[in-house]
Amino acid sequence: METLLEQQRRYHEERERLMDAMAKEMLHPTKTHREKINSDHRLKQLVDRSTECATELRDLYEDRDGLRKEEVAALSGPNEFAEFYTRLKSIKEFHRKHPNEISIPMSMEFEELTKARENPTEEMQNMVEFTDEEGYGKYLDLHECYEKYINLKGVERVDYITYLSTFDQLFDIPKERKNAAYREYLQILLEYLESYCNRIKPLLELQEEMEEVRSDFERQWGDGMFPGWPKEAMGALTHAGAHLDLSAFSSWEELASLGLDRLKSALMALGLKCGGTLEERAQRLFSTKGKRLQDLDATLFAKSKPGKAGKSRDSERQKELAALEAQAYRLAELLGEQRAATRDNVQRKQARTGEEREESDEEHFSDDDSDDDDDDIPYNPKNLPLGWDGKPIPYWLYKLHGLNINYNCEICGNYTYRGPKAFQRHFAEWRHAHGMRCLGIPNTAHFANVTLIEDAVALWQKIKSSKEMERWKPDMEEEYEDSTGNVVTKKTFDDLKRQGLL
């Protein structure tokens, strides 16, 4: 039998090995979404096991039964050698009875865990059970909840995509429609969201989150600020009625002069039936004059009085429903990323034809890497551009658009453009315009298809010289007429004028 001190030593060793295994698990790279979820579940198992060891150690150190104290006293007492030989004898006796007993060290178990992490089996790759619609934790599968929702009375009929966007907007449902069927729907929704959250986020302390939700809910409910459940105004006339002093009235005819509403309020205040004609109400109320409620005929009282017990039960029921809604709000917030991915996935599926969906399903089941994340590097030996789905485009499309032809532009800093379309488009983009601006050359249509700096500078000099030649020169091109009618240039006219010949 294992001694208490040996149990303590074993638990300490196990905790240290568990901490080392947790550190290695957290440092292990996870490339895909599946690996990330499986790694979190392995880490959760290690954390739970470490917690159990810590609990056992605490119980041993507290030593409520005093056995540990007795064992330490026996080892440190005057007869320690006798205790030693007694234990040695028990060990030899055990091995004599079990000669083939093999003790497997704890290190072997953790080595097996490391091997399973490096080379996972098929069972280790599917540690969590997901439906096909959930894509191993990528998307939500709310079809059952959706069917339950659209069968509720009084709610707006919406399609599945709209439901994915609005299933947490429970405050839009009228309070009068929140009946037993609504409560059942809410419980099914919460059950699924909690299960899904535990499967994709095993390290999240969901109980602590729910405790925080309950504390926030109690505060909001007390202040009447919880969404969808405003605090109702309590009026004496609407709920309790207004008492009436009957001593001032000598007959029921005088009471009848007060009107139906005032008589109804007074009857409600006493808990009596408030229906009937004006005369019946007045007679019923006048019959209570000078009597105590205990002395009145039981037939005068209303069958279902709006007492405190009934109102308290309704209030408790409403509060329970609101508490469930608060939990649904928090769970929907925690699963916001998966919710958006589900909406996009459903829209993408609906845009496909039946054949495309079948091909996609076949690829999903045949390819083990179909659930890789978008940031995973795809197999692309020809270095083809990536399409909208993150995969390389077909090679024929690559050749059709001329993407196998590269164009270099020295003005853009020797930047390479793939395909004639991108090359032609770059002349109007910022990179080429910035290069031309650095050369002091305007980026006009004259420099289209010019990529070398030397060619651009030479063309700019040629354009400037041609512009200079085309420029209007007033000395040579402006004409003057002298007194005899001869037409001369401005320069000749000025010379003749200075010489006094005009």
Secondary structure, DSSP 8 states (H G I E B T S, - for coil): ---HHHHHHHHHHHHHHHHHHHHHHHHS---SHHHHHHHHHHHHHHHHHHHHHHHHHHHHHH-TTSHHHHHHHHHHSTTHHHHHHHHHHHHHHHHHH-TT-----HHHHHHHHHHHHHS--HHHHT-S---TTTTTTTS---HHHHHHHHTSTTS----HHHHHHHTT-GGGS-GGG-SHHHHHHHHHHHHHHHHHHHHH-TTS-HHHHHHHHHHHHHHHHHHT-STT-------IIIII-----GGG-SSHHHHHTT-HHHHHHHHHHHTB---S-HHHHHHHHHTTTT--GGGS-GGGB-SS---HHHHHHHHHHHHHHHHHHHHHHHHHHHTHHHHHHHHHHHHHHHTS-HHHHHHHHHHHHH-TTTT--TTS----TT---B-TTSSB--HHHHHHTTTT-EEEETTTTSEEEESHHHHHHHTTSHHHHHHHHHHT----GGGTT---HHHHHHHHHHHHHHHHHHS--HHHH-EEE-TTS-EEEHHHHHHHHHHT--
